[in-house]
Amino acid sequence: MTTQTNAVLNTDDTYATSIAADPLDKWTETARKHVLDKMVANISPEDGERGAVLASPSRSNPNYYYHWVRDAARTMSEIAKLNGLDRRNFKDKYYDMMIDYVEFSKINQTTPTVSNSLGEPKFYVTGQAFNGPWGRPQNDGPAQRALTITRWANILLANGEKDYVTSTLYDGKEPSFSMIKADLDFVANHWQEPCFDLWEEVDGTHFYTRMLQRTALREGADLATKLSDIGAADYYNLQATNIEKAMAEFWDEEKGYLVSTINRVGGLDYKASNLDVATTLGICQALSEDHPFLNPHEDKVLATAYALHQAFDPLYPINAIEETTSGEPIAPGIGRYPEDKYAGSAPLSQGNPWFLCTASLSSVCYKAAALFTEQKSIEINQYNINQLTLALSFEDPQITVEIGECFSHRTKTFKAIVQGLKALGDAYLRRIQIHAGEKVSLAEQFSRYDGFMTSANDLTWSYVSVAIAIDFRNALKI
């Protein structure tokens, strides 16, 4: 298996442009198993309560030895899906992990905190509140937790576990002391309030947070209806509709992409571009089969993905590696935002590419390819043309498209665009491959200069994001 390598391979201090790597099909098969093992290893640490999810085992430079509500919800969403796969062996180890996670999350919901709200971002793995200075509240946390447990509740209901659902997860009472309803009530009543973003740096109104809040309310309303809490369902749907209407404010016509934050009231002031991978992360993490909204194949999402690619490609010297020695393309490593100064230890340094950020663009490409395949047509317009042309360059650079053209699924161009999106997604995944460690160990970041991993080791969110990208790739029927 390919291991991460130093990019400074030439004696004259120039960067090599190619690197050896195993075939991606082979790598993804083994990588998916490894990232699951790494995820599970960070659940229920020996010195913490069962159900706690470590953001990372790193205890210094940086110290991530905490249960972040956001990271834990993302992780346990993947565990919940695994629990729902085999109905013959329903109460397996993943079931037990979910039960533990619910119990620990109930402690989080009821522990007094500095923010005095469900938007408290992180806890010690013992369940105690972290009372130090921090960017709080972070109101995507309750939404993510509600969404994860709502989806698990549906799996439980399908397997005859209604008593547990109604007694512990959703009781339909006001005020509610059940997990899902308490979080949904908080989201429905507080979504308009400013909070800190997912990077814990800026206070304001955030695209990422709103996307997760909206999906949590939509799917929560479905669960409420299923459990005969009709009044709550109506209220959740009303608030979700209001969020959807408000999302138009995040499009910046002059910049040509979805901005990350509006109505900023505090926090870092050097993020001038307002271009942030938080947008593509929010789009991928808020995907809902029953309630689609701002999906990856939509015009302005593709415009944003293209803007991110263009911003980061020249930013990091490591991106000089553009192909494997066998000629397979490697896409740029993607960071959080171009002005990033967080390197993991020094408070103000230089930002690096992140595994989870790079994986998010891979996921956008795979999911866009899948949705175009379902749609069976592609219309070229001023917003999507650049990203679709970029995709074509990875499949057949001889094919060109123009604004106003429309291609059905039977045409050569349609097929080339879809295949090109898959190829571009593969190129991002290949970037992750060449910087991953043995057995696909993934830190938070990899150095912009030499490609070696840096910052927190074994970041759980890195594993989750790569797992999702691989699953999207495996689901493609092209």
Phi, psi and omega in degrees: 000141180294138174249163181297151185220156176287132183279342182278082187260343183265146184289343181264020178068013172271161184267137175294156181251357179217163183204148179286141178204145176295156174305140186296323179303318179293316183295316183296326180297315179281326182297321181299322178291318182294317183293328175294316178300319181291322176300308183299325181296338181264006178260135179056064178299152186299329182265014180231182177283150175297139181097345174289147180236116179291133170294323177192151174289353182296127182252354179204150177045055005258166175268105178247020184279065182220164170262101173276131182302317180297305183299320180296318180296319177299318181294311185287341172298321177290322178294320179300318179299320179295323180294333183271000186280324188242096183288343178285336181230057191295311184274069181261194182297330180289326174299313180298322178297321180291320177300315179297318180298318178299315181296319179292321180294327175297324175296315179301318183294332187252355180281129176300135183227169180298318182285343181053040180207170177285356178274013176296126191282326187210157181224158169294158182290350174278351183098351179290151180287144170270116186253010179284173177300137181194163174282103182218153358281167173234097193278003170284337183302306178300324179295315181294319179296317179298318181296315180299313183286330175298314180294324177291323178301321178294323175295318179297315180299321179293343181248023172076025183255039185297323182301317179294318180300311185283338180271332188241322189263320183210107186258350177072016182258162176229122352290155184260142174245015175265150192304302187295312184295322178299316179293317181295320177298320178297313180299313183298327184267346187232007186296336181279351184278145176293153178204178177276151183281178183295336177274357175064035185237331188232134178260125181168209179253125192239135177305310183303310182299314182297322180298315180291323178297317181298312181292321178300318180291319179297309182287330175294323177296321177299317179294318179300318177297316180299329182258018172067026175259070192293320180299317178294318180301316180298318181292318178297317179295322178298314181293324177297320177298319179296321177297315181302319178295323183284341184294339179299337181293342183276350178276127177250105184297322181292317180285328180084025177204166175284124179276160186276322188223139171232166177055044183295133181241355180176177179096198184302144183242011183256010180271069189292325184289332186058020174264122191209136179294351173305332179292311180290327174298315180296320179297314182289322184281341180262008179303137180219121180296321183276339183224068182296142180196129181049058182283162186300338181271359182284152192307308187285337173291316179296322177298321180290319177299319179295317179299321178295314179303312183293326182288321187270337183305309181276353189284322186252125178305328181300337181288358173297335174287113187242354179200162173280167179296341176269003174095006178281135185289148176237121181280167180294149167289141185246133176261195181281306177205154190301327184274006188305135179241007183267118180251002176110330180232297178294132184297325178230103182222235175229132179290160182232168169294147179246145176298316184291329178289316178297319179296329182294322178289327173299315180296319178302317181295313181297315183290323177298318178299317180295317183289323174297322179299319177291322183289328176069017173200154177223124176255128182274130178221181186296338183271320186265351189299322183292316180292321180288327174293320175300316179299317179299327181294340178270350182243307181208090184298346180285340181275130177239155179229158180229153178302133179101343179284149178227134185236129176276168184293347181273351185274156178297321182293317177303311182297323180292322178296312181297314178295325178294321176297319176297317180296322177293317175301319177297322182294322174295317181295325177296326175300317177296317181304314187284345179253356179287153179273186178303139181053035175055049169284138185228120172278191176285315187228166166229144190300136177295340185261312186241355175084355179285148181295146181212172184068205188299132178280155175046052180291122184300320181294329175300314181296317180300314183294320178291321177300316180296316180298317179295321179296319176299318180296315181294334182279347182295134179246060180226000000 
